Amino acid sequence: MKVHIYDNYQQLSTQAAQCVAKQLKEKKASVLGLATGSTPRGMYAELVRFYKAGKLDFSSVTTFNLDEYYGISKENKHSYYYYMRENLFQYINIDIKNVHIPNGLAENVEEECLRYEKEITGAGGLDLIVLGIGRNGHIGFNEPNIQFETMTHLVRLDKDTIKANTRFFEKEEEVPTTAISMGIKTIMQSKKILLLANGRDKASAIHKALLGKVRPDIPASILQLHNNVSIFLDKEAARFLSPKKDKTKRLRCAFDYNTTLISEM
């Protein structure tokens, strides 16, 4: 894993956007896995800026979102469909037919999960997926468990996740308690993975995920087994990492504490 540590959130966001842009330059018809939440917002803003400057083309891109709350419509302002539209899709030239997000109102959840997996497979699999990380170490909505869930599935959200997501709602009681999420196997089958994290509250999860044992109660730790993962952190999220400790670990994490910023597109 390549771990890049930046001074601040803006630098992290710009560099993550540069990586996505590089993927689209290399393959115009890329299939992207996309995350929601507060962390990737800056990256999406940068991608929009690149597009408006005439430096990116999304017309042949296909996207699959990691997850969606279950029980709310896509028109709901708290849905991830709404989030993606407000933060990215309405500002770029992506074909809406190529946008895929789980149906939060599906009557048969099992069928919806199978349908979603078939769509990913039919698109040729994910070329690159962008992940955030929860304070409890979740990726997508794969919560800490006694085993890794493999494929797209219905998840009962942990109390910690519900509490963390309260900031997006007026009351904690309004936060959905279940969601449809890509599974660990689906995520791990992506050719490239980007993990973004910022802020002190993510530092413990990052430390456990990168330098701890691979275990299902820290879902993000599975990324240690992927052969192409780039981690983008600000200094606050990286505060428990140490280059000296890294040398003694069996895991090969390449830390860059003096990151040279990629030049502007």
C-alpha positions as a printed Julia matrix, in Angstrom:
265×3 Matrix{Float64}:
   0.0     0.0     0.0
   1.19    3.49   -0.84
   0.36    5.95    1.93
   0.49    9.65    1.03
   0.25   12.17    3.86
  -0.58   15.81    3.15
  -0.62   18.97    5.23
  -4.34   19.59    4.85
  -7.65   18.44    3.44
  -7.44   20.57    0.3
  -4.13   19.03   -0.74
  -5.52   15.54   -0.05
  -8.61   16.29   -2.16
  -6.62   17.7    -5.07
  -4.27   14.73   -5.19
  -7.1    12.2    -4.98
  -8.82   13.99   -7.87
  -5.57   13.86   -9.83
  -5.49   10.08   -9.42
  -9.06    9.73  -10.7
  -8.24   12.08  -13.57
  -5.2     9.99  -14.47
  -7.41    6.9   -14.62
  -9.8     8.65  -17.02
  -6.92    9.82  -19.17
  -5.63    6.26  -19.43
  -9.06    4.74  -20.09
 -11.91    7.0   -21.23
 -14.52    4.3   -20.62
 -13.42    3.66  -17.04
 -15.75    2.02  -14.54
 -15.54    3.86  -11.23
 -16.75    2.94   -7.75
 -17.73    6.06   -5.83
 -18.1     6.91   -2.15
 -20.22    9.49   -0.35
 -19.9    11.3     2.98
 -17.96   14.41    3.93
 -14.46   13.2     2.99
 -14.8    12.85   -0.82
 -16.64   16.17   -1.28
 -13.4    18.04   -1.86
 -12.27   15.49   -4.42
 -15.55   15.82   -6.31
 -15.23   19.62   -6.28
 -11.78   19.27   -7.85
 -13.07   16.86  -10.53
 -15.79   19.36  -11.39
 -13.14   22.08  -11.64
 -11.04   19.94  -13.98
 -14.1    19.25  -16.14
 -15.12   22.91  -16.35
 -11.57   23.76  -17.38
 -11.92   21.34  -20.3
  -9.41   18.86  -18.9
 -11.71   15.87  -18.27
 -14.4    14.05  -20.21
 -16.94   11.87  -18.39
 -19.1    11.0   -21.4
 -17.87    7.39  -21.57
 -17.5     6.82  -17.82
 -19.65    4.35  -15.88
 -20.11    4.69  -12.12
 -21.3     2.42   -9.33
 -21.87    3.85   -5.88
 -20.72    1.9    -2.86
 -24.0     2.09   -1.02
 -27.39    3.66   -0.45
 -29.62    4.04    2.58
 -32.49    1.57    2.57
 -36.0     2.9     2.96
 -35.63    6.36    1.39
 -36.25    7.49   -2.18
 -33.57    8.87   -4.48
 -35.33   12.26   -4.37
 -34.82   12.45   -0.6
 -32.15   15.04    0.18
 -30.42   12.52    2.47
 -30.15    9.82   -0.19
 -26.8     9.13   -1.79
 -28.38    9.53   -5.22
 -29.18   13.11   -4.2
 -25.67   13.54   -2.77
 -24.0    12.42   -5.99
 -26.18   14.66   -8.11
 -25.53   17.7    -5.92
 -21.78   17.13   -5.58
 -20.8    15.76   -9.0
 -23.21   14.48  -11.61
 -25.14   17.66  -12.38
 -21.91   19.52  -13.14
 -20.25   17.06  -15.54
 -21.12   15.42  -18.87
 -21.74   11.92  -17.58
 -24.52    9.95  -19.26
 -27.13    9.34  -16.56
 -27.72    5.86  -18.05
 -24.21    5.0   -16.94
 -24.85    6.01  -13.31
 -25.66    3.13  -10.96
 -26.76    3.47   -7.34
 -28.61    0.8    -5.33
 -32.37    1.25   -5.18
 -33.17    2.25   -1.62
 -36.85    1.43   -2.13
 -36.42   -2.02   -3.64
 -39.25   -4.31   -2.53
 -37.05   -7.39   -2.78
 -33.64   -6.51   -1.34
 -32.01   -9.81   -2.24
 -33.0    -9.4    -5.89
 -31.75   -5.81   -5.86
 -28.37   -6.91   -4.5
 -28.05   -9.63   -7.15
 -29.07   -7.16   -9.86
 -26.43   -4.7    -8.73
 -23.71   -7.35   -8.79
 -24.75   -8.41  -12.31
 -24.56   -4.79  -13.48
 -21.02   -4.45  -12.12
 -19.98   -7.7   -13.79
 -21.71   -6.68  -17.02
 -19.75   -3.43  -17.06
 -16.49   -5.39  -16.92
 -15.81   -4.86  -13.21
 -14.46   -1.81  -11.42
 -11.3    -0.15  -12.73
 -10.93    2.13   -9.71
 -12.91    2.52   -6.51
 -12.81    5.45   -4.08
 -13.36    4.62   -0.4
 -13.78    6.55    2.79
 -13.39    4.93    6.19
 -15.66    5.0     9.21
 -14.46    5.65   12.74
 -15.12    1.97   13.4
 -13.08    0.93   10.36
 -15.94    0.28    7.97
 -15.59    0.69    4.19
 -18.78    1.18    2.24
 -21.29    0.18    4.86
 -19.44   -3.04    5.68
 -19.61   -2.78    9.46
 -17.35   -4.63   11.95
 -18.41   -8.26   12.04
 -17.19  -11.78   12.78
 -16.73  -12.41    9.06
 -16.23  -10.43    5.85
 -19.44  -10.03    3.85
 -18.58  -10.8     0.24
 -21.13   -9.39   -2.21
 -23.68   -6.55   -2.26
 -25.99   -7.01    0.72
 -28.34   -5.37    3.2
 -26.55   -4.01    6.28
 -27.84   -3.09    9.72
 -25.83   -0.01   10.62
 -23.82    0.11   13.84
 -24.74    2.59   16.56
 -21.4     4.35   16.0
 -22.19    4.79   12.29
 -25.67    6.09   13.01
 -24.29    8.54   15.54
 -21.58    9.72   13.11
 -24.18   10.24   10.36
 -26.43   12.28   12.62
 -24.54   15.4    11.46
 -26.29   15.05    8.09
 -29.77   14.89    9.66
 -31.76   17.12   11.99
 -32.24   14.34   14.56
 -30.54   11.0    15.24
 -33.96    9.34   15.01
 -34.11   10.33   11.33
 -30.92    8.45   10.38
 -31.75    5.21    8.5
 -30.7     2.08   10.38
 -30.14   -0.11    7.3
 -28.41    0.31    3.94
 -27.51   -1.61    0.8
 -23.74   -1.88    0.42
 -21.18   -3.42   -1.9
 -19.5    -6.32   -0.15
 -15.82   -6.77    0.63
 -15.24   -9.16   -2.28
 -16.81   -6.71   -4.72
 -14.58   -3.92   -3.44
 -11.45   -6.08   -3.49
 -12.07   -7.08   -7.11
 -11.53   -3.47   -8.21
  -8.26   -3.12  -10.13
  -7.27   -0.02   -8.16
  -8.38    1.29   -4.77
  -8.12    4.81   -3.33
  -8.82    5.28    0.38
  -9.31    8.84    1.67
  -9.35    9.95    5.31
  -9.05   13.27    7.08
  -9.39   14.47   10.64
  -8.32   13.27   14.09
 -11.41   11.1    14.54
 -10.21    8.79   11.73
  -6.66    8.35   13.07
  -7.33    5.27   15.19
  -9.21    3.47   12.41
  -6.43    4.27    9.94
  -3.75    2.93   12.28
  -5.62   -0.33   12.87
  -6.5    -0.76    9.19
  -2.99   -0.18    7.87
  -0.78   -1.64   10.59
  -2.98   -4.06   12.48
  -3.96   -7.61   11.68
  -6.4    -8.37    8.86
  -9.64   -9.05   10.7
 -13.37   -8.59   10.02
 -13.96   -6.39   13.05
 -11.77   -3.8    11.26
 -13.2    -4.19    7.73
 -10.73   -1.76    6.11
  -7.83   -3.99    7.18
  -8.66   -6.3     4.25
  -7.13   -3.66    1.96
  -3.7    -4.88    3.1
  -4.27   -7.88    0.82
  -4.94   -5.85   -2.35
  -2.03   -5.27   -4.75
  -2.87   -1.7    -5.81
  -4.04    0.55   -2.97
  -3.25    4.25   -2.53
  -4.08    5.91    0.8
  -4.55    9.68    0.96
  -4.44   11.2     4.44
  -4.08   14.57    6.04
  -1.7    14.88    8.99
  -4.49   14.6    11.52
  -5.69   11.25   10.18
  -2.08   10.01   10.04
  -1.09   11.09   13.55
  -0.74    7.52   14.9
   1.42    6.31   12.02
   5.18    6.11   12.37
   7.82    5.45    9.69
   9.99    3.74   12.33
   7.23    1.32   13.26
   6.55    0.67    9.62
  10.04   -0.79    9.17
   9.29   -3.49   11.74
   5.94   -4.5    10.29
   5.43   -7.57    8.13
   3.18   -5.42    5.94
   4.77   -3.46    3.14
   3.34    0.02    3.56
   5.28    2.67    1.65
   4.88    5.89    3.61
   5.47    9.27    1.99
   5.68   11.91    4.72
   7.21   14.5     2.41
   4.79   14.24   -0.46
   5.54   16.32   -3.51
   2.27   17.62   -4.8
   1.34   16.54   -8.32
   1.37   19.53  -10.66
  -1.93   21.13  -11.57
  -3.74   19.69  -14.57
